[in-house]
Amino acid sequence: MQDLRASLFFDADGVLARTERLVLRRPIGEDVMKYIDAFGGPCPLLAREYRRNEELRADYWKGVQGEDSLYCTICAKETGEFLGYCAIERLKRQCPEIAINLLEHFQSRGLGPEAVLAFMGAFWRVAGVTPFIAKIDPQNIGSQKMFRRLGFVPWGIDTHFINDPAILEGFEEERLEELGGIPEELCSLAEEFGVEPRKLLSHVLVFRHPAHMPR
Ligand SMILES: CC(C)(COP(=O)(O)OP(=O)(O)OC[C@H]1O[C@@H](n2cnc3c(N)ncnc32)[C@H](O)[C@@H]1OP(=O)(O)O)[C@@H](O)C(=O)NCCC(=O)NCCS
């Protein structure tokens, strides 16, 4: 993983992969606001700050276009329209973590799995076949369904930005009070992941893909 850098993955036309309906290509300057729209669904606060603050936005975009991460823009093959993006934020990590965000009106049409399969295949062709992980909010049922269908399996839980146990426990208490208990779906998920249900109020789920090439 040591020598991986983004430019290794794109051809001379800046394309990472093509599928029946999609082209996955290198991010270009004019994509920036659309990326923010795409992650603004799951992360509205961050999106608001990036829209307002040019310096923050420029820093974010430098990371997206940098060599240490692999971001690619997902476009409609026929029209070139921006649909969303796929990414590995830190290429040098042992186990690559895949992220995907589609604009809301392109969700639920099977475009996400088409993009993820193409992205993983393109990554494996260059970097060798290694397992991927995906971190998913316990409430994000759509994403869990998609990654499970692609062969990802429950692997564990992880923190998200904040690791301090006292803060995490305090947050769990607050959420427990708000919710008046732990929802049934979270209890089943917690059992599947082998963790205490309340942990799912403060952690994300980790799914892992066993390494094999997509068919
Ligand atoms: C998660 C995501 C990549 C899946 O891609 P997709 O093209 O929508 O995937 P699919 O069309 O195969 O749909 C997968 C499931 O999610 C559901 N789903 C998709 N978008 C949804 C939405 N906005 N609200 C509720 N459910 C949704 C679908 O109905 C489907 O469930 P079903 O099989 O019971 O019908 C895409 O929906 C997305 O970008 N969502 C917002 C951002 C996000 O959650 N990213 C992942 C963070 S880990």
The ligand as an SDF file (V2000), in Angstrom:
LIG
                    3D

 48 50  0  0  0  0  0  0  0  0999 V2000
  -26.2070    4.4650   -0.0630 C   0  0  0  0  0  0  0  0  0  0  0  0
  -26.2360    4.6990   -1.5650 C   0  0  0  0  0  0  0  0  0  0  0  0
  -24.8180    4.8340   -2.0770 C   0  0  0  0  0  0  0  0  0  0  0  0
  -26.8780    3.4570   -2.2170 C   0  0  0  0  0  0  0  0  0  0  0  0
  -26.9040    3.6430   -3.6140 O   0  0  0  0  0  0  0  0  0  0  0  0
  -28.2870    3.4710   -4.3920 P   0  0  0  0  0  0  0  0  0  0  0  0
  -28.0260    3.6300   -5.8210 O   0  0  0  0  0  0  0  0  0  0  0  0
  -29.3120    4.3240   -3.7710 O   0  0  0  0  0  0  0  0  0  0  0  0
  -28.5450    1.9160   -4.0400 O   0  0  0  0  0  0  0  0  0  0  0  0
  -29.8060    1.0440   -4.4050 P   0  0  0  0  0  0  0  0  0  0  0  0
  -30.6130    1.7110   -5.4710 O   0  0  0  0  0  0  0  0  0  0  0  0
  -29.2950   -0.3310   -4.6610 O   0  0  0  0  0  0  0  0  0  0  0  0
  -30.6370    1.0850   -3.0700 O   0  0  0  0  0  0  0  0  0  0  0  0
  -30.2060    0.3690   -1.9360 C   0  0  0  0  0  0  0  0  0  0  0  0
  -31.3060    0.4030   -0.9090 C   0  0  0  0  0  0  0  0  0  0  0  0
  -31.3020    1.6800   -0.3150 O   0  0  0  0  0  0  0  0  0  0  0  0
  -32.5900    2.2520   -0.3640 C   0  0  0  0  0  0  0  0  0  0  0  0
  -32.4250    3.6970   -0.5240 N   0  0  0  0  0  0  0  0  0  0  0  0
  -31.6410    4.3160   -1.4030 C   0  0  0  0  0  0  0  0  0  0  0  0
  -31.7470    5.6430   -1.2640 N   0  0  0  0  0  0  0  0  0  0  0  0
  -32.6170    5.8380   -0.2510 C   0  0  0  0  0  0  0  0  0  0  0  0
  -33.1300    6.9890    0.3840 C   0  0  0  0  0  0  0  0  0  0  0  0
  -32.7660    8.2050    0.0070 N   0  0  0  0  0  0  0  0  0  0  0  0
  -34.0100    6.8110    1.3920 N   0  0  0  0  0  0  0  0  0  0  0  0
  -34.3640    5.5830    1.8000 C   0  0  0  0  0  0  0  0  0  0  0  0
  -33.8920    4.4550    1.2410 N   0  0  0  0  0  0  0  0  0  0  0  0
  -33.0420    4.5860    0.2350 C   0  0  0  0  0  0  0  0  0  0  0  0
  -33.2090    1.6210   -1.5750 C   0  0  0  0  0  0  0  0  0  0  0  0
  -34.5970    1.6860   -1.5600 O   0  0  0  0  0  0  0  0  0  0  0  0
  -32.6810    0.2210   -1.4880 C   0  0  0  0  0  0  0  0  0  0  0  0
  -33.4370   -0.5510   -0.5810 O   0  0  0  0  0  0  0  0  0  0  0  0
  -34.4620   -1.6970   -1.1260 P   0  0  0  0  0  0  0  0  0  0  0  0
  -33.5870   -2.7240   -1.7110 O   0  0  0  0  0  0  0  0  0  0  0  0
  -35.1930   -2.1310    0.0790 O   0  0  0  0  0  0  0  0  0  0  0  0
  -35.2930   -1.0350   -2.1550 O   0  0  0  0  0  0  0  0  0  0  0  0
  -27.0510    5.9540   -1.9530 C   0  0  0  0  0  0  0  0  0  0  0  0
  -28.3920    5.7570   -1.6130 O   0  0  0  0  0  0  0  0  0  0  0  0
  -26.5330    7.2190   -1.2820 C   0  0  0  0  0  0  0  0  0  0  0  0
  -25.6220    7.8420   -1.7870 O   0  0  0  0  0  0  0  0  0  0  0  0
  -27.1580    7.5970   -0.1440 N   0  0  0  0  0  0  0  0  0  0  0  0
  -26.8190    8.8310    0.5690 C   0  0  0  0  0  0  0  0  0  0  0  0
  -25.4340    8.8410    1.1310 C   0  0  0  0  0  0  0  0  0  0  0  0
  -25.0630    7.6040    1.8810 C   0  0  0  0  0  0  0  0  0  0  0  0
  -25.8330    7.0980    2.6830 O   0  0  0  0  0  0  0  0  0  0  0  0
  -23.8590    7.1270    1.6110 N   0  0  0  0  0  0  0  0  0  0  0  0
  -23.3030    5.9580    2.2220 C   0  0  0  0  0  0  0  0  0  0  0  0
  -22.6110    6.3350    3.4810 C   0  0  0  0  0  0  0  0  0  0  0  0
  -21.8520    4.8740    4.1390 S   0  0  0  0  0  0  0  0  0  0  0  0
  1  2  1  0
  2  3  1  0
  2  4  1  0
  2 36  1  0
  4  5  1  0
  5  6  1  0
  6  7  2  0
  6  8  1  0
  6  9  1  0
  9 10  1  0
 10 11  2  0
 10 12  1  0
 10 13  1  0
 13 14  1  0
 14 15  1  0
 15 16  1  0
 15 30  1  0
 16 17  1  0
 17 18  1  0
 17 28  1  0
 18 19  1  0
 18 27  1  0
 19 20  2  0
 20 21  1  0
 21 22  1  0
 21 27  2  0
 22 23  1  0
 22 24  2  0
 24 25  1  0
 25 26  2  0
 26 27  1  0
 28 29  1  0
 28 30  1  0
 30 31  1  0
 31 32  1  0
 32 33  2  0
 32 34  1  0
 32 35  1  0
 36 37  1  0
 36 38  1  0
 38 39  2  0
 38 40  1  0
 40 41  1  0
 41 42  1  0
 42 43  1  0
 43 44  2  0
 43 45  1  0
 45 46  1  0
 46 47  1  0
 47 48  1  0
M  END
$$$$
